[in-house]
């Protein structure tokens, strides 16, 4: 597969993962509005991750899927 921008065949496949953690601000706001239940609900979304795979051209640096 070649780069759609420059046509080079020097393309690397890269995987990037992002982990969402518990936000202290959201937990405190949930606690102020809903009490301890709001704080516990904020903990439910802790540790979820999302992985994205894309390609990077070594010649021009263009990122594409």
PDBQT receptor file of N, H, CA, C and O in Angstrom, charges set to zero:
ATOM      1  N   UNK A   1       0.853  -1.176   0.000  1.00  0.00    +0.000 N 
ATOM      2  CA  UNK A   1       0.000   0.000   0.000  1.00  0.00    +0.000 C 
ATOM      3  C   UNK A   1       0.895   1.236   0.000  1.00  0.00    +0.000 C 
ATOM      4  O   UNK A   1       1.897   1.274   0.714  1.00  0.00    +0.000 OA
ATOM      5  N   UNK A   2       0.555   2.209  -0.767  1.00  0.00    +0.000 N 
ATOM      6  H   UNK A   2      -0.259   2.178  -1.347  1.00  0.00    +0.000 HD
ATOM      7  CA  UNK A   2       1.326   3.445  -0.842  1.00  0.00    +0.000 C 
ATOM      8  C   UNK A   2       0.618   4.595  -0.155  1.00  0.00    +0.000 C 
ATOM      9  O   UNK A   2      -0.577   4.529   0.136  1.00  0.00    +0.000 OA
ATOM     10  N   UNK A   3       1.364   5.632   0.094  1.00  0.00    +0.000 N 
ATOM     11  H   UNK A   3       2.335   5.685  -0.142  1.00  0.00    +0.000 HD
ATOM     12  CA  UNK A   3       0.822   6.835   0.724  1.00  0.00    +0.000 C 
ATOM     13  C   UNK A   3      -0.086   7.561  -0.272  1.00  0.00    +0.000 C 
ATOM     14  O   UNK A   3       0.313   7.780  -1.416  1.00  0.00    +0.000 OA
ATOM     15  N   UNK A   4      -1.303   7.939   0.143  1.00  0.00    +0.000 N 
ATOM     16  H   UNK A   4      -1.627   7.762   1.072  1.00  0.00    +0.000 HD
ATOM     17  CA  UNK A   4      -2.195   8.650  -0.776  1.00  0.00    +0.000 C 
ATOM     18  C   UNK A   4      -1.727  10.073  -1.091  1.00  0.00    +0.000 C 
ATOM     19  O   UNK A   4      -2.161  10.658  -2.083  1.00  0.00    +0.000 OA
ATOM     20  N   UNK A   5      -0.863  10.624  -0.273  1.00  0.00    +0.000 N 
ATOM     21  H   UNK A   5      -0.510  10.149   0.533  1.00  0.00    +0.000 HD
ATOM     22  CA  UNK A   5      -0.398  11.990  -0.509  1.00  0.00    +0.000 C 
ATOM     23  C   UNK A   5       0.800  12.032  -1.459  1.00  0.00    +0.000 C 
ATOM     24  O   UNK A   5       0.776  12.743  -2.463  1.00  0.00    +0.000 OA
ATOM     25  N   UNK A   6       1.866  11.253  -1.132  1.00  0.00    +0.000 N 
ATOM     26  H   UNK A   6       1.886  10.675  -0.316  1.00  0.00    +0.000 HD
ATOM     27  CA  UNK A   6       3.096  11.348  -1.930  1.00  0.00    +0.000 C 
ATOM     28  C   UNK A   6       3.366  10.107  -2.778  1.00  0.00    +0.000 C 
ATOM     29  O   UNK A   6       4.236  10.145  -3.649  1.00  0.00    +0.000 OA
ATOM     30  N   UNK A   7       2.639   8.997  -2.547  1.00  0.00    +0.000 N 
ATOM     31  H   UNK A   7       1.932   8.966  -1.840  1.00  0.00    +0.000 HD
ATOM     32  CA  UNK A   7       2.823   7.785  -3.334  1.00  0.00    +0.000 C 
ATOM     33  C   UNK A   7       3.956   6.887  -2.869  1.00  0.00    +0.000 C 
ATOM     34  O   UNK A   7       4.210   5.862  -3.501  1.00  0.00    +0.000 OA
ATOM     35  N   UNK A   8       4.639   7.228  -1.800  1.00  0.00    +0.000 N 
ATOM     36  H   UNK A   8       4.432   8.061  -1.286  1.00  0.00    +0.000 HD
ATOM     37  CA  UNK A   8       5.741   6.432  -1.286  1.00  0.00    +0.000 C 
ATOM     38  C   UNK A   8       5.226   5.112  -0.720  1.00  0.00    +0.000 C 
ATOM     39  O   UNK A   8       4.108   5.040  -0.210  1.00  0.00    +0.000 OA
ATOM     40  N   UNK A   9       6.054   4.064  -0.814  1.00  0.00    +0.000 N 
ATOM     41  H   UNK A   9       6.962   4.122  -1.228  1.00  0.00    +0.000 HD
ATOM     42  CA  UNK A   9       5.689   2.758  -0.263  1.00  0.00    +0.000 C 
ATOM     43  C   UNK A   9       6.350   2.505   1.086  1.00  0.00    +0.000 C 
ATOM     44  O   UNK A   9       6.301   1.382   1.587  1.00  0.00    +0.000 OA
ATOM     45  N   UNK A  10       6.959   3.511   1.679  1.00  0.00    +0.000 N 
ATOM     46  H   UNK A  10       6.998   4.424   1.272  1.00  0.00    +0.000 HD
ATOM     47  CA  UNK A  10       7.569   3.403   3.004  1.00  0.00    +0.000 C 
ATOM     48  C   UNK A  10       6.520   3.802   4.046  1.00  0.00    +0.000 C 
ATOM     49  O   UNK A  10       6.518   4.923   4.556  1.00  0.00    +0.000 OA
ATOM     50  N   UNK A  11       5.631   2.852   4.345  1.00  0.00    +0.000 N 
ATOM     51  H   UNK A  11       5.632   1.942   3.930  1.00  0.00    +0.000 HD
ATOM     52  CA  UNK A  11       4.496   3.105   5.237  1.00  0.00    +0.000 C 
ATOM     53  C   UNK A  11       4.606   2.178   6.438  1.00  0.00    +0.000 C 
ATOM     54  O   UNK A  11       4.886   0.988   6.287  1.00  0.00    +0.000 OA
ATOM     55  N   UNK A  12       4.388   2.716   7.620  1.00  0.00    +0.000 N 
ATOM     56  H   UNK A  12       4.160   3.682   7.743  1.00  0.00    +0.000 HD
ATOM     57  CA  UNK A  12       4.421   1.941   8.855  1.00  0.00    +0.000 C 
ATOM     58  C   UNK A  12       3.018   1.881   9.455  1.00  0.00    +0.000 C 
ATOM     59  O   UNK A  12       2.289   2.873   9.452  1.00  0.00    +0.000 OA
ATOM     60  N   UNK A  13       2.648   0.713   9.966  1.00  0.00    +0.000 N 
ATOM     61  H   UNK A  13       3.240  -0.093   9.969  1.00  0.00    +0.000 HD
ATOM     62  CA  UNK A  13       1.365   0.536  10.650  1.00  0.00    +0.000 C 
ATOM     63  C   UNK A  13       1.602   0.773  12.135  1.00  0.00    +0.000 C 
ATOM     64  O   UNK A  13       2.505   0.183  12.728  1.00  0.00    +0.000 OA
ATOM     65  N   UNK A  14       0.779   1.647  12.737  1.00  0.00    +0.000 N 
ATOM     66  H   UNK A  14       0.046   2.126  12.254  1.00  0.00    +0.000 HD
ATOM     67  CA  UNK A  14       0.947   2.032  14.136  1.00  0.00    +0.000 C 
ATOM     68  C   UNK A  14      -0.369   1.810  14.872  1.00  0.00    +0.000 C 
ATOM     69  O   UNK A  14      -1.439   2.122  14.349  1.00  0.00    +0.000 OA
ATOM     70  N   UNK A  15      -0.287   1.278  16.072  1.00  0.00    +0.000 N 
ATOM     71  H   UNK A  15       0.582   1.025  16.496  1.00  0.00    +0.000 HD
ATOM     72  CA  UNK A  15      -1.455   1.103  16.928  1.00  0.00    +0.000 C 
ATOM     73  C   UNK A  15      -1.313   2.038  18.123  1.00  0.00    +0.000 C 
ATOM     74  O   UNK A  15      -0.270   2.069  18.776  1.00  0.00    +0.000 OA
ATOM     75  N   UNK A  16      -2.353   2.790  18.401  1.00  0.00    +0.000 N 
ATOM     76  H   UNK A  16      -3.200   2.765  17.870  1.00  0.00    +0.000 HD
ATOM     77  CA  UNK A  16      -2.334   3.751  19.503  1.00  0.00    +0.000 C 
ATOM     78  C   UNK A  16      -3.517   3.444  20.412  1.00  0.00    +0.000 C 
ATOM     79  O   UNK A  16      -4.648   3.316  19.944  1.00  0.00    +0.000 OA
ATOM     80  N   UNK A  17      -3.259   3.329  21.699  1.00  0.00    +0.000 N 
ATOM     81  H   UNK A  17      -2.340   3.433  22.079  1.00  0.00    +0.000 HD
ATOM     82  CA  UNK A  17      -4.353   3.066  22.639  1.00  0.00    +0.000 C 
ATOM     83  C   UNK A  17      -4.477   4.207  23.627  1.00  0.00    +0.000 C 
ATOM     84  O   UNK A  17      -3.491   4.824  24.029  1.00  0.00    +0.000 OA
ATOM     85  N   UNK A  18      -5.704   4.466  24.001  1.00  0.00    +0.000 N 
ATOM     86  H   UNK A  18      -6.505   3.964  23.674  1.00  0.00    +0.000 HD
ATOM     87  CA  UNK A  18      -6.002   5.551  24.931  1.00  0.00    +0.000 C 
ATOM     88  C   UNK A  18      -6.840   4.979  26.065  1.00  0.00    +0.000 C 
ATOM     89  O   UNK A  18      -7.852   4.320  25.824  1.00  0.00    +0.000 OA
ATOM     90  N   UNK A  19      -6.424   5.227  27.286  1.00  0.00    +0.000 N 
ATOM     91  H   UNK A  19      -5.602   5.762  27.481  1.00  0.00    +0.000 HD
ATOM     92  CA  UNK A  19      -7.152   4.742  28.453  1.00  0.00    +0.000 C 
ATOM     93  C   UNK A  19      -7.788   5.924  29.168  1.00  0.00    +0.000 C 
ATOM     94  O   UNK A  19      -7.124   6.901  29.515  1.00  0.00    +0.000 OA
ATOM     95  N   UNK A  20      -9.075   5.807  29.373  1.00  0.00    +0.000 N 
ATOM     96  H   UNK A  20      -9.614   5.014  29.091  1.00  0.00    +0.000 HD
ATOM     97  CA  UNK A  20      -9.783   6.851  30.097  1.00  0.00    +0.000 C 
ATOM     98  C   UNK A  20      -9.836   6.457  31.567  1.00  0.00    +0.000 C 
ATOM     99  O   UNK A  20     -10.196   5.331  31.910  1.00  0.00    +0.000 OA
ATOM    100  N   UNK A  21      -9.485   7.365  32.393  1.00  0.00    +0.000 N 
ATOM    101  H   UNK A  21      -9.192   8.280  32.114  1.00  0.00    +0.000 HD
ATOM    102  CA  UNK A  21      -9.491   7.102  33.823  1.00  0.00    +0.000 C 
ATOM    103  C   UNK A  21     -10.579   7.890  34.524  1.00  0.00    +0.000 C 
ATOM    104  O   UNK A  21     -11.379   8.580  33.892  1.00  0.00    +0.000 OA
ATOM    105  N   UNK A  22     -10.593   7.778  35.796  1.00  0.00    +0.000 N 
ATOM    106  H   UNK A  22      -9.943   7.218  36.310  1.00  0.00    +0.000 HD
ATOM    107  CA  UNK A  22     -11.567   8.493  36.614  1.00  0.00    +0.000 C 
ATOM    108  C   UNK A  22     -11.127   9.936  36.763  1.00  0.00    +0.000 C 
ATOM    109  O   UNK A  22      -9.992  10.201  37.159  1.00  0.00    +0.000 OA
ATOM    110  N   UNK A  23     -12.000  10.858  36.456  1.00  0.00    +0.000 N 
ATOM    111  H   UNK A  23     -12.922  10.643  36.134  1.00  0.00    +0.000 HD
ATOM    112  CA  UNK A  23     -11.684  12.271  36.616  1.00  0.00    +0.000 C 
ATOM    113  C   UNK A  23     -12.092  12.759  37.994  1.00  0.00    +0.000 C 
ATOM    114  O   UNK A  23     -13.246  12.614  38.396  1.00  0.00    +0.000 OA
ATOM    115  N   UNK A  24     -11.152  13.333  38.707  1.00  0.00    +0.000 N 
ATOM    116  H   UNK A  24     -10.215  13.452  38.380  1.00  0.00    +0.000 HD
ATOM    117  CA  UNK A  24     -11.424  13.805  40.057  1.00  0.00    +0.000 C 
ATOM    118  C   UNK A  24     -12.479  14.907  40.045  1.00  0.00    +0.000 C 
ATOM    119  O   UNK A  24     -13.310  14.985  40.950  1.00  0.00    +0.000 OA
ATOM    120  N   UNK A  25     -12.444  15.754  39.027  1.00  0.00    +0.000 N 
ATOM    121  H   UNK A  25     -11.769  15.691  38.292  1.00  0.00    +0.000 HD
ATOM    122  CA  UNK A  25     -13.431  16.825  38.932  1.00  0.00    +0.000 C 
ATOM    123  C   UNK A  25     -14.837  16.291  38.744  1.00  0.00    +0.000 C 
ATOM    124  O   UNK A  25     -15.783  16.792  39.352  1.00  0.00    +0.000 OA
ATOM    125  N   UNK A  26     -14.978  15.274  37.901  1.00  0.00    +0.000 N 
ATOM    126  H   UNK A  26     -14.209  14.867  37.407  1.00  0.00    +0.000 HD
ATOM    127  CA  UNK A  26     -16.296  14.678  37.664  1.00  0.00    +0.000 C 
ATOM    128  C   UNK A  26     -16.802  13.954  38.910  1.00  0.00    +0.000 C 
ATOM    129  O   UNK A  26     -17.990  13.997  39.229  1.00  0.00    +0.000 OA
ATOM    130  N   UNK A  27     -15.878  13.286  39.608  1.00  0.00    +0.000 N 
ATOM    131  H   UNK A  27     -14.913  13.251  39.348  1.00  0.00    +0.000 HD
ATOM    132  CA  UNK A  27     -16.271  12.584  40.829  1.00  0.00    +0.000 C 
ATOM    133  C   UNK A  27     -16.732  13.538  41.910  1.00  0.00    +0.000 C 
ATOM    134  O   UNK A  27     -17.715  13.272  42.602  1.00  0.00    +0.000 OA
ATOM    135  N   UNK A  28     -16.022  14.657  42.062  1.00  0.00    +0.000 N 
ATOM    136  H   UNK A  28     -15.223  14.873  41.500  1.00  0.00    +0.000 HD
ATOM    137  CA  UNK A  28     -16.407  15.651  43.078  1.00  0.00    +0.000 C 
ATOM    138  C   UNK A  28     -17.733  16.311  42.726  1.00  0.00    +0.000 C 
ATOM    139  O   UNK A  28     -18.572  16.550  43.595  1.00  0.00    +0.000 OA
ATOM    140  N   UNK A  29     -17.911  16.601  41.436  1.00  0.00    +0.000 N 
ATOM    141  H   UNK A  29     -17.229  16.406  40.730  1.00  0.00    +0.000 HD
ATOM    142  CA  UNK A  29     -19.177  17.202  41.009  1.00  0.00    +0.000 C 
ATOM    143  C   UNK A  29     -20.332  16.233  41.214  1.00  0.00    +0.000 C 
ATOM    144  O   UNK A  29     -21.407  16.624  41.670  1.00  0.00    +0.000 OA
ATOM    145  N   UNK A  30     -20.104  14.958  40.874  1.00  0.00    +0.000 N 
ATOM    146  H   UNK A  30     -19.231  14.641  40.504  1.00  0.00    +0.000 HD
ATOM    147  CA  UNK A  30     -21.132  13.941  41.106  1.00  0.00    +0.000 C 
ATOM    148  C   UNK A  30     -21.455  13.796  42.577  1.00  0.00    +0.000 C 
ATOM    149  O   UNK A  30     -22.612  13.596  42.947  1.00  0.00    +0.000 OA
ATOM    150  N   UNK A  31     -20.437  13.896  43.419  1.00  0.00    +0.000 N 
ATOM    151  H   UNK A  31     -19.497  14.059  43.119  1.00  0.00    +0.000 HD
ATOM    152  CA  UNK A  31     -20.646  13.798  44.861  1.00  0.00    +0.000 C 
ATOM    153  C   UNK A  31     -21.461  14.988  45.376  1.00  0.00    +0.000 C 
ATOM    154  O   UNK A  31     -22.356  14.824  46.206  1.00  0.00    +0.000 OA
ATOM    155  N   UNK A  32     -21.141  16.191  44.874  1.00  0.00    +0.000 N 
ATOM    156  H   UNK A  32     -20.415  16.324  44.200  1.00  0.00    +0.000 HD
ATOM    157  CA  UNK A  32     -21.873  17.379  45.316  1.00  0.00    +0.000 C 
ATOM    158  C   UNK A  32     -23.332  17.346  44.888  1.00  0.00    +0.000 C 
ATOM    159  O   UNK A  32     -24.212  17.784  45.630  1.00  0.00    +0.000 OA
ATOM    160  N   UNK A  33     -23.589  16.827  43.694  1.00  0.00    +0.000 N 
ATOM    161  H   UNK A  33     -22.875  16.470  43.091  1.00  0.00    +0.000 HD
ATOM    162  CA  UNK A  33     -24.972  16.812  43.176  1.00  0.00    +0.000 C 
ATOM    163  C   UNK A  33     -25.761  15.623  43.706  1.00  0.00    +0.000 C 
ATOM    164  O   UNK A  33     -26.893  15.786  44.160  1.00  0.00    +0.000 OA
ATOM    165  N   UNK A  34     -25.170  14.419  43.652  1.00  0.00    +0.000 N 
ATOM    166  H   UNK A  34     -24.250  14.287  43.283  1.00  0.00    +0.000 HD
ATOM    167  CA  UNK A  34     -25.913  13.205  43.987  1.00  0.00    +0.000 C 
ATOM    168  C   UNK A  34     -25.443  12.506  45.256  1.00  0.00    +0.000 C 
ATOM    169  O   UNK A  34     -26.007  11.481  45.636  1.00  0.00    +0.000 OA
ATOM    170  N   UNK A  35     -24.433  13.035  45.910  1.00  0.00    +0.000 N 
ATOM    171  H   UNK A  35     -23.974  13.868  45.602  1.00  0.00    +0.000 HD
ATOM    172  CA  UNK A  35     -23.925  12.409  47.123  1.00  0.00    +0.000 C 
ATOM    173  C   UNK A  35     -23.015  11.243  46.797  1.00  0.00    +0.000 C 
ATOM    174  O   UNK A  35     -22.422  11.207  45.719  1.00  0.00    +0.000 OA
ATOM    175  N   UNK A  36     -22.892  10.288  47.707  1.00  0.00    +0.000 N 
ATOM    176  H   UNK A  36     -23.373  10.316  48.583  1.00  0.00    +0.000 HD
ATOM    177  CA  UNK A  36     -21.994   9.149  47.503  1.00  0.00    +0.000 C 
ATOM    178  C   UNK A  36     -22.330   8.319  46.258  1.00  0.00    +0.000 C 
ATOM    179  O   UNK A  36     -21.439   7.729  45.647  1.00  0.00    +0.000 OA
ATOM    180  N   UNK A  37     -23.597   8.275  45.888  1.00  0.00    +0.000 N 
ATOM    181  H   UNK A  37     -24.321   8.754  46.384  1.00  0.00    +0.000 HD
ATOM    182  CA  UNK A  37     -24.002   7.523  44.692  1.00  0.00    +0.000 C 
ATOM    183  C   UNK A  37     -23.370   8.146  43.445  1.00  0.00    +0.000 C 
ATOM    184  O   UNK A  37     -22.940   7.417  42.552  1.00  0.00    +0.000 OA
ATOM    185  N   UNK A  38     -23.305   9.460  43.368  1.00  0.00    +0.000 N 
ATOM    186  H   UNK A  38     -23.654  10.052  44.093  1.00  0.00    +0.000 HD
ATOM    187  CA  UNK A  38     -22.667  10.145  42.236  1.00  0.00    +0.000 C 
ATOM    188  C   UNK A  38     -21.190   9.845  42.141  1.00  0.00    +0.000 C 
ATOM    189  O   UNK A  38     -20.651   9.705  41.043  1.00  0.00    +0.000 OA
ATOM    190  N   UNK A  39     -20.532   9.745  43.277  1.00  0.00    +0.000 N 
ATOM    191  H   UNK A  39     -20.970   9.859  44.169  1.00  0.00    +0.000 HD
ATOM    192  CA  UNK A  39     -19.109   9.401  43.292  1.00  0.00    +0.000 C 
ATOM    193  C   UNK A  39     -18.898   7.979  42.791  1.00  0.00    +0.000 C 
ATOM    194  O   UNK A  39     -17.981   7.731  42.007  1.00  0.00    +0.000 OA
ATOM    195  N   UNK A  40     -19.733   7.042  43.231  1.00  0.00    +0.000 N 
ATOM    196  H   UNK A  40     -20.478   7.243  43.867  1.00  0.00    +0.000 HD
ATOM    197  CA  UNK A  40     -19.622   5.656  42.793  1.00  0.00    +0.000 C 
ATOM    198  C   UNK A  40     -19.916   5.508  41.308  1.00  0.00    +0.000 C 
ATOM    199  O   UNK A  40     -19.286   4.691  40.635  1.00  0.00    +0.000 OA
ATOM    200  N   UNK A  41     -20.851   6.274  40.790  1.00  0.00    +0.000 N 
ATOM    201  H   UNK A  41     -21.362   6.937  41.337  1.00  0.00    +0.000 HD
ATOM    202  CA  UNK A  41     -21.141   6.237  39.351  1.00  0.00    +0.000 C 
ATOM    203  C   UNK A  41     -19.946   6.736  38.541  1.00  0.00    +0.000 C 
ATOM    204  O   UNK A  41     -19.709   6.257  37.432  1.00  0.00    +0.000 OA
ATOM    205  N   UNK A  42     -19.213   7.668  39.071  1.00  0.00    +0.000 N 
ATOM    206  H   UNK A  42     -19.406   8.057  39.972  1.00  0.00    +0.000 HD
ATOM    207  CA  UNK A  42     -18.004   8.142  38.414  1.00  0.00    +0.000 C 
ATOM    208  C   UNK A  42     -16.930   7.074  38.345  1.00  0.00    +0.000 C 
ATOM    209  O   UNK A  42     -16.139   7.053  37.402  1.00  0.00    +0.000 OA
ATOM    210  N   UNK A  43     -16.890   6.193  39.320  1.00  0.00    +0.000 N 
ATOM    211  H   UNK A  43     -17.532   6.210  40.086  1.00  0.00    +0.000 HD
ATOM    212  CA  UNK A  43     -15.915   5.100  39.323  1.00  0.00    +0.000 C 
ATOM    213  C   UNK A  43     -16.241   4.022  38.298  1.00  0.00    +0.000 C 
ATOM    214  O   UNK A  43     -15.353   3.261  37.914  1.00  0.00    +0.000 OA
ATOM    215  N   UNK A  44     -17.488   3.934  37.845  1.00  0.00    +0.000 N 
ATOM    216  H   UNK A  44     -18.209   4.552  38.157  1.00  0.00    +0.000 HD
ATOM    217  CA  UNK A  44     -17.891   2.884  36.901  1.00  0.00    +0.000 C 
ATOM    218  C   UNK A  44     -17.161   3.004  35.566  1.00  0.00    +0.000 C 
ATOM    219  O   UNK A  44     -16.884   1.980  34.942  1.00  0.00    +0.000 OA
ATOM    220  N   UNK A  45     -16.840   4.204  35.107  1.00  0.00    +0.000 N 
ATOM    221  H   UNK A  45     -17.065   5.036  35.614  1.00  0.00    +0.000 HD
ATOM    222  CA  UNK A  45     -16.176   4.380  33.830  1.00  0.00    +0.000 C 
ATOM    223  C   UNK A  45     -14.669   4.307  33.898  1.00  0.00    +0.000 C 
ATOM    224  O   UNK A  45     -13.998   4.620  32.915  1.00  0.00    +0.000 OA
ATOM    225  N   UNK A  46     -14.128   3.911  35.004  1.00  0.00    +0.000 N 
ATOM    226  H   UNK A  46     -14.673   3.656  35.803  1.00  0.00    +0.000 HD
ATOM    227  CA  UNK A  46     -12.679   3.916  35.223  1.00  0.00    +0.000 C 
ATOM    228  C   UNK A  46     -11.993   2.774  34.471  1.00  0.00    +0.000 C 
ATOM    229  O   UNK A  46     -12.442   1.629  34.530  1.00  0.00    +0.000 OA
ATOM    230  N   UNK A  47     -10.903   3.088  33.766  1.00  0.00    +0.000 N 
ATOM    231  H   UNK A  47     -10.538   4.018  33.718  1.00  0.00    +0.000 HD
ATOM    232  CA  UNK A  47     -10.064   2.075  33.150  1.00  0.00    +0.000 C 
ATOM    233  C   UNK A  47     -10.496   1.574  31.779  1.00  0.00    +0.000 C 
ATOM    234  O   UNK A  47      -9.947   0.571  31.323  1.00  0.00    +0.000 OA
ATOM    235  N   UNK A  48     -11.429   2.197  31.102  1.00  0.00    +0.000 N 
ATOM    236  H   UNK A  48     -11.875   3.012  31.473  1.00  0.00    +0.000 HD
ATOM    237  CA  UNK A  48     -11.829   1.761  29.775  1.00  0.00    +0.000 C 
ATOM    238  C   UNK A  48     -10.800   2.247  28.768  1.00  0.00    +0.000 C 
ATOM    239  O   UNK A  48     -10.315   3.375  28.856  1.00  0.00    +0.000 OA
ATOM    240  N   UNK A  49     -10.469   1.382  27.803  1.00  0.00    +0.000 N 
ATOM    241  H   UNK A  49     -10.863   0.465  27.731  1.00  0.00    +0.000 HD
ATOM    242  CA  UNK A  49      -9.457   1.767  26.820  1.00  0.00    +0.000 C 
ATOM    243  C   UNK A  49     -10.019   1.644  25.406  1.00  0.00    +0.000 C 
ATOM    244  O   UNK A  49     -10.949   0.880  25.149  1.00  0.00    +0.000 OA
ATOM    245  N   UNK A  50      -9.429   2.416  24.502  1.00  0.00    +0.000 N 
ATOM    246  H   UNK A  50      -8.673   3.037  24.711  1.00  0.00    +0.000 HD
ATOM    247  CA  UNK A  50      -9.835   2.435  23.106  1.00  0.00    +0.000 C 
ATOM    248  C   UNK A  50      -8.566   2.351  22.263  1.00  0.00    +0.000 C 
ATOM    249  O   UNK A  50      -7.615   3.096  22.501  1.00  0.00    +0.000 OA
ATOM    250  N   UNK A  51      -8.543   1.451  21.280  1.00  0.00    +0.000 N 
ATOM    251  H   UNK A  51      -9.315   0.846  21.087  1.00  0.00    +0.000 HD
ATOM    252  CA  UNK A  51      -7.366   1.261  20.446  1.00  0.00    +0.000 C 
ATOM    253  C   UNK A  51      -7.672   1.706  19.018  1.00  0.00    +0.000 C 
ATOM    254  O   UNK A  51      -8.741   1.412  18.483  1.00  0.00    +0.000 OA
ATOM    255  N   UNK A  52      -6.721   2.420  18.404  1.00  0.00    +0.000 N 
ATOM    256  H   UNK A  52      -5.853   2.659  18.838  1.00  0.00    +0.000 HD
ATOM    257  CA  UNK A  52      -6.861   2.907  17.040  1.00  0.00    +0.000 C 
ATOM    258  C   UNK A  52      -5.650   2.464  16.235  1.00  0.00    +0.000 C 
ATOM    259  O   UNK A  52      -4.513   2.605  16.686  1.00  0.00    +0.000 OA
ATOM    260  N   UNK A  53      -5.896   1.923  15.035  1.00  0.00    +0.000 N 
ATOM    261  H   UNK A  53      -6.819   1.808  14.669  1.00  0.00    +0.000 HD
ATOM    262  CA  UNK A  53      -4.814   1.503  14.148  1.00  0.00    +0.000 C 
ATOM    263  C   UNK A  53      -4.803   2.434  12.939  1.00  0.00    +0.000 C 
ATOM    264  O   UNK A  53      -5.845   2.671  12.328  1.00  0.00    +0.000 OA
ATOM    265  N   UNK A  54      -3.635   2.961  12.594  1.00  0.00    +0.000 N 
ATOM    266  H   UNK A  54      -2.789   2.768  13.091  1.00  0.00    +0.000 HD
ATOM    267  CA  UNK A  54      -3.502   3.829  11.430  1.00  0.00    +0.000 C 
ATOM    268  C   UNK A  54      -2.125   3.637  10.816  1.00  0.00    +0.000 C 
ATOM    269  O   UNK A  54      -1.279   2.942  11.377  1.00  0.00    +0.000 OA
ATOM    270  N   UNK A  55      -1.906   4.250   9.668  1.00  0.00    +0.000 N 
ATOM    271  H   UNK A  55      -2.594   4.815   9.211  1.00  0.00    +0.000 HD
ATOM    272  CA  UNK A  55      -0.633   4.149   8.957  1.00  0.00    +0.000 C 
ATOM    273  C   UNK A  55       0.024   5.522   8.894  1.00  0.00    +0.000 C 
ATOM    274  O   UNK A  55      -0.653   6.547   8.813  1.00  0.00    +0.000 OA
ATOM    275  N   UNK A  56       1.355   5.525   8.933  1.00  0.00    +0.000 N 
ATOM    276  H   UNK A  56       1.905   4.692   8.999  1.00  0.00    +0.000 HD
ATOM    277  CA  UNK A  56       2.129   6.761   8.826  1.00  0.00    +0.000 C 
ATOM    278  C   UNK A  56       3.141   6.592   7.702  1.00  0.00    +0.000 C 
ATOM    279  O   UNK A  56       3.862   5.595   7.661  1.00  0.00    +0.000 OA
ATOM    280  N   UNK A  57       3.199   7.553   6.796  1.00  0.00    +0.000 N 
ATOM    281  H   UNK A  57       2.614   8.363   6.829  1.00  0.00    +0.000 HD
ATOM    282  CA  UNK A  57       4.179   7.554   5.723  1.00  0.00    +0.000 C 
ATOM    283  C   UNK A  57       5.520   8.021   6.288  1.00  0.00    +0.000 C 
ATOM    284  O   UNK A  57       5.600   9.064   6.937  1.00  0.00    +0.000 OA
ATOM    285  N   UNK A  58       6.583   7.228   6.031  1.00  0.00    +0.000 N 
ATOM    286  H   UNK A  58       6.518   6.381   5.503  1.00  0.00    +0.000 HD
ATOM    287  CA  UNK A  58       7.909   7.581   6.531  1.00  0.00    +0.000 C 
ATOM    288  C   UNK A  58       8.521   8.739   5.735  1.00  0.00    +0.000 C 
ATOM    289  O   UNK A  58       9.438   9.403   6.218  1.00  0.00    +0.000 OA
ATOM    290  N   UNK A  59       8.024   8.982   4.529  1.00  0.00    +0.000 N 
ATOM    291  H   UNK A  59       7.279   8.442   4.137  1.00  0.00    +0.000 HD
ATOM    292  CA  UNK A  59       8.582  10.046   3.692  1.00  0.00    +0.000 C 
ATOM    293  C   UNK A  59       8.018  11.422   4.028  1.00  0.00    +0.000 C 
ATOM    294  O   UNK A  59       8.767  12.379   4.225  1.00  0.00    +0.000 OA
ATOM    295  N   UNK A  60       6.685  11.513   4.092  1.00  0.00    +0.000 N 
ATOM    296  H   UNK A  60       6.077  10.736   3.931  1.00  0.00    +0.000 HD
ATOM    297  CA  UNK A  60       6.077  12.834   4.293  1.00  0.00    +0.000 C 
ATOM    298  C   UNK A  60       5.397  12.996   5.650  1.00  0.00    +0.000 C 
ATOM    299  O   UNK A  60       5.033  14.117   6.008  1.00  0.00    +0.000 OA
ATOM    300  N   UNK A  61       5.207  11.901   6.436  1.00  0.00    +0.000 N 
ATOM    301  H   UNK A  61       5.502  10.991   6.146  1.00  0.00    +0.000 HD
ATOM    302  CA  UNK A  61       4.597  12.001   7.756  1.00  0.00    +0.000 C 
ATOM    303  C   UNK A  61       3.085  12.022   7.767  1.00  0.00    +0.000 C 
ATOM    304  O   UNK A  61       2.479  12.268   8.810  1.00  0.00    +0.000 OA
ATOM    305  N   UNK A  62       2.457  11.767   6.621  1.00  0.00    +0.000 N 
ATOM    306  H   UNK A  62       2.949  11.567   5.773  1.00  0.00    +0.000 HD
ATOM    307  CA  UNK A  62       0.985  11.796   6.523  1.00  0.00    +0.000 C 
ATOM    308  C   UNK A  62       0.400  10.601   7.275  1.00  0.00    +0.000 C 
ATOM    309  O   UNK A  62       0.873   9.475   7.123  1.00  0.00    +0.000 OA
ATOM    310  N   UNK A  63      -0.642  10.854   8.095  1.00  0.00    +0.000 N 
ATOM    311  H   UNK A  63      -1.026  11.769   8.218  1.00  0.00    +0.000 HD
ATOM    312  CA  UNK A  63      -1.341   9.797   8.848  1.00  0.00    +0.000 C 
ATOM    313  C   UNK A  63      -2.634   9.480   8.124  1.00  0.00    +0.000 C 
ATOM    314  O   UNK A  63      -3.391  10.382   7.766  1.00  0.00    +0.000 OA
ATOM    315  N   UNK A  64      -2.890   8.187   7.908  1.00  0.00    +0.000 N 
ATOM    316  H   UNK A  64      -2.275   7.454   8.199  1.00  0.00    +0.000 HD
ATOM    317  CA  UNK A  64      -4.129   7.772   7.250  1.00  0.00    +0.000 C 
ATOM    318  C   UNK A  64      -4.504   6.386   7.732  1.00  0.00    +0.000 C 
ATOM    319  O   UNK A  64      -3.691   5.689   8.341  1.00  0.00    +0.000 OA
ATOM    320  N   UNK A  65      -5.752   5.982   7.456  1.00  0.00    +0.000 N 
ATOM    321  H   UNK A  65      -6.412   6.547   6.962  1.00  0.00    +0.000 HD
ATOM    322  CA  UNK A  65      -6.248   4.665   7.874  1.00  0.00    +0.000 C 
ATOM    323  C   UNK A  65      -6.161   3.678   6.753  1.00  0.00    +0.000 C 
ATOM    324  O   UNK A  65      -6.535   2.518   6.922  1.00  0.00    +0.000 OA
TER     325      UNK A  65
